[in-house]
Amino acid sequence: MSRQIFVNLPVRDLDKTKAFFSHLGFSFNQQFTNEQAACMVISEDHSYVMLLVEDFFKTFIKKTLVDARQSTEVLMCLSCDSRAEVDAFVAKAIAAGGKASKEAKDHGFMYEHGFEDLDGHLWEVMHMDLSAAPPQF
């Protein structure tokens, strides 16, 4: 069985959040997008991020909502085809109003960088050369 993943993230301003991620090249499935939520396509037929207005997000949970600007509960990681694409992707995020969350790191087989989106959610962006990965990976 092939599974899909839908990561759900609370957002304060859906229109600004959609504009931010559109600037990064993401599209939205309009069938699952309205004034309370937007379905951002990561990988068609496989991976999606549901961006839910905070009050709507709260209807799905019983626990207190974490303020991603103050605390971290999740770290999303997106792959890229090259180191240059990693750097360009993070630069786009910063230009769209995000901020760098850490310095770029070169681990030899993996190159990574990261940013915070408009709501403080952490996104890592990485390129990995599996042929150069140590055996324990």
C-alpha positions in Angstrom: 0.0 0.0 0.0 1.3 3.4 -0.9 0.8 6.0 1.8 0.4 9.7 1.6 1.5 12.2 4.3 -0.3 15.3 5.3 1.6 17.4 7.8 -0.7 20.0 9.5 0.7 23.3 10.6 -1.1 26.2 12.4 -0.7 29.6 10.8 -1.8 33.1 11.9 -2.4 34.7 8.4 -3.3 32.2 5.7 -3.0 34.7 2.8 0.5 35.8 3.8 1.5 32.2 4.4 0.3 31.1 1.0 2.1 34.0 -0.6 5.3 33.1 1.3 5.2 29.4 0.1 4.1 30.4 -3.4 7.3 32.6 -3.6 9.3 29.4 -2.8 7.7 27.6 -5.8 5.0 25.5 -4.0 1.5 25.1 -5.5 -1.8 24.5 -3.7 -4.5 21.9 -4.3 -7.5 24.1 -4.7 -9.9 21.2 -3.9 -8.6 21.3 -0.3 -8.1 25.0 0.0 -10.5 27.6 1.5 -10.4 30.5 3.9 -9.5 28.3 6.8 -7.0 25.9 5.2 -4.6 25.5 2.3 -3.3 22.2 0.9 0.3 22.9 -0.1 1.7 20.3 -2.5 5.2 19.0 -1.6 5.2 16.0 -3.9 2.1 15.4 -6.0 0.2 12.2 -4.9 2.5 11.7 -1.9 3.4 14.7 0.4 1.3 17.7 1.5 1.3 20.3 4.1 -2.0 21.5 5.4 -1.7 25.1 6.5 -4.6 25.7 8.9 -5.6 29.0 10.5 -4.9 28.6 14.2 -8.6 28.6 15.4 -9.4 26.0 12.8 -6.3 23.9 13.8 -7.5 24.0 17.4 -10.7 22.1 16.4 -8.5 19.0 15.8 -6.5 19.0 19.0 -7.1 18.8 22.8 -3.7 20.0 23.9 -2.4 23.6 24.0 -1.2 24.9 20.7 2.5 25.5 20.6 3.7 28.9 19.5 6.4 28.0 17.0 8.0 31.4 17.5 8.8 30.4 21.1 9.0 26.6 21.1 9.8 23.8 18.6 7.7 20.7 18.3 8.6 19.7 14.7 11.4 20.2 12.2 10.4 19.7 8.5 13.2 18.8 6.1 13.0 19.2 2.3 15.5 17.6 -0.1 17.2 19.4 -3.0 19.1 18.2 -6.0 22.3 20.2 -5.3 24.0 22.3 -2.7 23.4 25.4 -4.9 19.7 24.6 -4.8 19.8 24.4 -1.0 21.4 27.9 -0.8 19.0 29.3 -3.4 16.0 27.9 -1.6 16.9 29.4 1.7 17.7 32.7 0.1 14.2 32.7 -1.5 12.7 32.0 1.9 14.6 34.9 3.5 13.6 37.2 0.6 9.9 36.3 1.1 10.0 37.3 4.8 11.4 34.2 6.5 14.6 34.2 8.4 17.7 31.9 8.5 17.4 29.5 11.4 21.0 28.3 11.3 24.2 28.5 9.3 24.8 26.1 6.4 26.6 23.0 7.4 28.6 20.6 5.2 28.8 17.0 6.6 30.6 15.7 3.5 27.8 13.4 2.3 25.1 15.9 3.3 24.8 19.7 3.0 22.1 21.4 5.0 20.7 24.9 5.7 17.5 26.1 7.3 14.9 28.8 7.7 11.9 29.8 9.8 8.7 30.5 8.0 6.4 33.4 8.9 4.9 31.5 11.8 8.3 30.3 13.2 8.0 26.7 11.9 11.5 25.3 11.2 12.4 24.0 7.8 15.6 22.3 6.9 16.7 22.1 3.3 19.3 19.6 2.4 21.2 17.8 -0.4 22.5 14.3 0.3 24.9 12.2 -1.7 24.0 8.7 -0.6 27.1 7.2 -2.3 29.3 9.2 0.0 27.3 8.4 3.2 29.1 6.5 6.0 28.1 2.9 6.4 26.1 3.5 9.6 23.5 5.5 7.6 
